[in-house]
Amino acid sequence: MSKAGALDLASGLGGKIDKSDVLSAVDKYEKYHVCYGGEEEERKSNYTDMVNKYYDLVTSFYEYGWGESFHFAPRWKGESLKESIKRHEHFLALQLGLKPGQKVLDVGCGIGGPLREIARFSSTSVTGLNNNEYQITRGKALNRVAGVDKTCGFVKADFMKMPFPDNSFDAIYAIEATCHAPDAVGCYKEIYRVLKPGQCFAAYEWCMTDVFDPNNQEHKKIKAEIELGNGLPDIRLTHQCLEAVKKAGFEVVWEKDLAVDSPLPWYLPLDKSHFSLSSFRLTAIGRFITKNMVLGLEKVGLAPQGSQRVQAFLEKAAEGLVAGGQKEIFTAMYFFLARKPHSDSE
Ligand SMILES: C[S@@+](CC[C@H](N)C(=O)[O-])C[C@H]1O[C@@H](n2cnc3c(N)ncnc32)[C@H](O)[C@@H]1O
């Protein structure tokens, strides 16, 4: 079961950051971003610090609001958010053609929600790679509860420098994670290196679409809000992402922005005009309650100083994601399936 109560939210807030340092961590984190005068180059050269601060600060909010899987999903009418998230994970497993007993790598695995689901769905052994220590601690505890701790595990490392030998894995996937990479080609090259020849890599990427106009002030503001609210150094265009996959050496089997055909929009859970009992904490009223609860918890000292500021930049993220989705300038659903050729000549 996920850590879901208000006190869990408060106690996990800040992750591995000392509680007395949370406020200054929020300050430093915000200063990396355009909304607070930050520069892209600085975010890229300090990506480890920026991304780790972000996940230390937000993971307990994510768990409280989303559960164990930290990603969006295309959704059918009548399908709950939870069902759509699981289906999106099963889809990835099917695309990769996972077979029982295979060794799979989950790049940027969060607290392991997708890892546990995919391992149980496909009877594979999944290793979660993550550079955030707090998330790994949570993931290990949840793996024990789910009973997959004998076959699945975690490795703490940067996906730009993976501690695995060449040709180690039968399949690799990344769900809304490699968008944190300061250099997409470098990241995909590492994935290529550790994947066995002839095998596949599949990803869901966060991207700006071709509708995005870099000279439009409103578009730029939305992009900056998404970067701030989600710990991103930059957001690549879908075609830049695809070029990077090819440059890393992969052959692309197929690719598509899955947002285009989704009967319900992926950003619906965060849309303030939408109400849902099953994902109540993500709705406008749910977020209003959380905001006041965090205010109270911070006042009485149960949540560290700075907690409300984290809630505030997550609120900005939600607004940016909904606006980006509605204007179709941003997608959280860019999918590709790519294969590592058998040899360089093939
Ligand atoms: C949006 S979360 C998605 C987590 C997970 N894939 C899921 O869907 O639940 C992005 C994840 O990527 C991880 N990450 C970001 N940059 C990383 C890096 N350089 N090396 C390893 N993991 C990284 C974060 O710590 C986080 O766990």
The ligand as a MOL file (V3000), in Angstrom:
LIG
                    3D

  0  0  0     0  0            999 V3000
M  V30 BEGIN CTAB
M  V30 COUNTS 27 29 0 0 0
M  V30 BEGIN ATOM
M  V30 1 C 8.3570 11.8230 -13.1970 0
M  V30 2 S 9.3490 10.6920 -12.2930 0 CHG=1
M  V30 3 C 8.7530 9.1970 -13.0580 0
M  V30 4 C 8.9970 8.0200 -12.1920 0
M  V30 5 C 8.4940 6.6840 -12.7270 0
M  V30 6 N 9.0000 6.4080 -14.0620 0
M  V30 7 C 7.0020 6.6000 -12.6820 0
M  V30 8 O 6.3940 6.7240 -13.7700 0
M  V30 9 O 6.4490 6.4280 -11.5960 0 CHG=-1
M  V30 10 C 11.0140 10.8370 -12.9780 0
M  V30 11 C 12.0450 9.9510 -12.3040 0
M  V30 12 O 13.3070 10.0690 -12.9750 0
M  V30 13 C 14.3460 10.0600 -11.9950 0
M  V30 14 N 15.5430 10.7340 -12.5370 0
M  V30 15 C 15.6340 12.0140 -12.9710 0
M  V30 16 N 16.8910 12.2910 -13.3720 0
M  V30 17 C 17.6210 11.1470 -13.1880 0
M  V30 18 C 18.9770 10.7990 -13.4460 0
M  V30 19 N 19.8630 11.6850 -13.9380 0
M  V30 20 N 19.3800 9.5490 -13.1790 0
M  V30 21 C 18.4990 8.6300 -12.6820 0
M  V30 22 N 17.2030 8.9010 -12.4090 0
M  V30 23 C 16.7540 10.1550 -12.6670 0
M  V30 24 C 13.7420 10.8220 -10.8390 0
M  V30 25 O 14.4580 10.6440 -9.6470 0
M  V30 26 C 12.3260 10.2450 -10.8410 0
M  V30 27 O 12.3210 9.0550 -10.1340 0
M  V30 END ATOM
M  V30 BEGIN BOND
M  V30 1 1 1 2
M  V30 2 1 2 3
M  V30 3 1 2 10
M  V30 4 1 3 4
M  V30 5 1 4 5
M  V30 6 1 5 6
M  V30 7 1 5 7
M  V30 8 2 7 8
M  V30 9 1 7 9
M  V30 10 1 10 11
M  V30 11 1 11 12
M  V30 12 1 11 26
M  V30 13 1 12 13
M  V30 14 1 13 14
M  V30 15 1 13 24
M  V30 16 1 14 15
M  V30 17 1 14 23
M  V30 18 2 15 16
M  V30 19 1 16 17
M  V30 20 1 17 18
M  V30 21 2 17 23
M  V30 22 1 18 19
M  V30 23 2 18 20
M  V30 24 1 20 21
M  V30 25 2 21 22
M  V30 26 1 22 23
M  V30 27 1 24 25
M  V30 28 1 24 26
M  V30 29 1 26 27
M  V30 END BOND
M  V30 END CTAB
M  END
